[in-house]
Amino acid sequence: MRKFGLIGFPLGHSFSQKYFTEKFSRESIPDCLYQNYPIENIELFTGLLRDNELTGLNVTIPYKTQIIPYLTDIDTDAENVGAVNVVKITRKPEGNKVIKGFNSDIYGFRETIMPYLRKNNEKALILGTGGASLAVGYVFKTLGVPFNKVSILGEPHTLRYEDLNEDLIREYRIIVNTTPLGMHPSVGTYPAIPYNHLTKDHLLYDLVYNPEMTGFLRKGEERGCTLIGGLKMLHSQAERSWRIWNDDSL
């Protein structure tokens, strides 16, 4: 039996277990199991490694950066970003374990946003400064899209939500929510941006995938914006994870 799973806390919002369980059944993939591991602190990760059938993990909030000291190896892109959301566990004949980190957020976000990039929305605002925002910023940098991050904490080199006026909103026509605001069960929440300044030229991308239509996206829909929901990215990330776990060259 090969076991896979998701670590984070809490995990009530996650679709990963359902996605992989259905994948194993649909594609007749034998002897595989995907489970949720809602660990309350990252130190509990080492206990999971005692299961010799555990082969791979996805990593979600709040452990995408905290997991890094527990790895024995890290992929170049994940190292450059400073965040990991896929872990591959390889056991050597001599009993040693290679615990390698990857970042499928990079792949998932790049693949899903590229078809939507246009000349009239070439600047981006990234809402949030957590692990997912690092991957989004990395993708924008590699694609040559100028961006600014927005934080409630007033961190260095970031905008604050109260800084977002009409001029800034009209200048930055891609807005990506990387915060958990709007995620089940807190579906009534959304980032505090001036939605009244949005136009049909704006692209709103929400990394939250449960619910599929978040408050952030709904407010953009009211203004005629182009919308991308997080479920599309989730599916892309999941397939990237599966390739990582099964490709001996990675």
N, C-alpha and C positions, 0 to 999 in steps of 0.2 A: 504493500500500500504506500503510495506517495501522498503526503499531506501538504496542503497549502493553506494560507489563511491571511487574515487581516489583523494587524495590531493598531490600537489607538484607544482613545477614551473620550466620550462614550461612543458606542458603535450602533446605536439604534437607528441612525439615519442611513446606514450603508446598504447598498444594493449588491456589493461584490459577491457575497456568499450565494445569493440567488443567481447571479450572472454565471458564475463558474459551475455551480451545480447543474444548471440547465445546459451549459456548454458540454459538460462531461456526458450528460444523457443524450443530447442531440447528436453529438459527434462520435458516440460510442467509444469514449475514452475510458478504458478500464482501470480499476484499482487506484482511483484518485478521489480525494476528499478535500473540500474547502471548508474551513471553519473560521468563525470570528473569535479573536482573543482580546477581549476588552480589559487590558492591563491598566491598572491605576497609576503606575509609575514605570518609567523605562527600565529600571533595575530588574523588573520581573522578566524582561526579555531573555536574560540568560537562562532562566528556568525552562523556557520553551525549548531551548536547544537540547535539552536532555532527551527529547523525543527523536529517536534516530530515523523516524519516517518523515520528519518535517523537512521539506525540500525548498519551499519558497514562501515568502511573505510579502504582502502589500503593507505599506505604512501610511497612516493618515494622522490627522490632528490628534495630539500636539507633538508627535515624535519625529517629524521629518528631519529635523536638525539634531535632536537629542540622540538619535540612533547611531550617528556617525562614530562616536568613540568606541562603540561595540563591534565595529566591523574590522575584518582583517584585510580587506581590499575595497577599493572604490573605483567605479568607472570615471573616466576623465570628465565627461559632461556633468555628472553628479558632483564631482569634486569642485569643478568650476562654479557651479550653482551654489553649492554649500547646503544641499538638501537631498534626501534620499526617500523614495517612496516604494522601491522594490528591493527586496533582499533575496539573494540566491545562496542557498546553503549546499556546499559540496563536501562530501566526506571522503577523505583520502584513505587508501588501504592501510596506512600506518596508524589510522585513528584520528588524525588531525582534521579539523574542519576549516574550510575556506568560507568566510561569511562576507559576500561581496555586495555592495550597494550600487543601485542604479537609480535613474530618475526618469520615469515614464511620463511625468507631467510635461517634460520638454517635448517629447514626441507627440503626445496627445494634443497639446495646445497648438504646436506648429501645424500639424496636419489638419486641424479643424478650423484654424483662423485664416490660413493662407488663401483659400478660395474667396474670402470676403474682403481682402485688402484692396483698397482703391486709392487713387491719388488724392481724392478729396477728404480722406480720413486718415492721414498719415501720421498723426500724433496721438499718443495714448496716455490715459490715466489708469494707473493700477491702484485699486482700492485695497488697502491692507499691506502689511509688511512681513507676513509669515512665510512659511516654507514654500507654499504654492506661488506666492508673489515672486520669489527668487527665480523660479523656473520661467514664469511669464516674462519677467524682465530680461532674462537670458535670451529667450526666443526673440523678443523685440530687438534686442541689441544685435543679434546675428542677422536679422532681417533688415536692419537699418531703419527701424521705426523709433523716432525719439519718444521718450516717455518720462513721466513723473509719477512718483508714488504718493499716495494720500494716506495719512495716519491720524488717528484720534490722539496720539501721544505727543505730537509735535517733535518727532525724531529729526535728527540732522538730515539735511538734503531731501526732505519730504515736505509736501504741502499738508496743511491741515484742512479738515472738511470746511471750516468756516472761511477758508481762503477761496473756495470755489465760487466765483462770481460768474456773471453772464459772459464776460470776455474770455475767461479760461475755458468754460464749458464749450463755447463756440470754437475755440482754438484746438481743443483736444476732442477729436470726434470718435475715438475708440475709447470705451470705458469698460474695464474688466474688473469684476468683483471677485477678489480672492479671499474675502472674509467669509466666516460661517453665517453671517446675517441672512436670515430667510430660510435656513436649513430646518427641516423637520426636527423637533416639534415646534420650533419658534417661527412658524411660517408667516407671522404678522410683522416681522422685522425686515428692514432693508437699509442699505447705506444712506446716510443723510447728505445727499447731494441735491442741488437745485434742479429738480427734474423739469421744472417749467421752462428751462432754457434749452432743453433737448429739441432736436429737429429730426426730420427724415434723413438727414445726412449722417446721423450718429449710428454707430454700431455698439450695441451693448452685449457683453459676453459675461455670463454668470457661471462660475465654476461649481456653484451649488447645483446638485442634480436631483435632490429630493426636498421639495417637489420639483417637477420639471419646469413649471411656470412659477417662478418666484415673484415676490413683490417688486423686486428690482426690475425684472423683465416686464412685468405687467405695466409698471409706470412708463417704461420705455415704449411699450406697445401703444399706450395712449397718445404718445407724441409722434408715432409713425416711424420709430427707429427700427433698424434691422436688428434682429435678436438671434443669439446663439445660446442655447441652454447647455448645462454641464453634462447631460446624459450622453451627448455625442462624444465629448472628450472622454468620459468614463469608459465607453465601449472601446475607443481607440487605445486608451491606456491599458485596459484589461488584456487586449490581444497582444500588446507590446510586452506585458508582464509574462504572458504564456510563452512567447518566443524566447525571452531571456531565460526562463526556467528550463527550457528544453533545448537551447542551442549551446552545444559544448564549446563553441568558439567564443562565447561571451563570458 
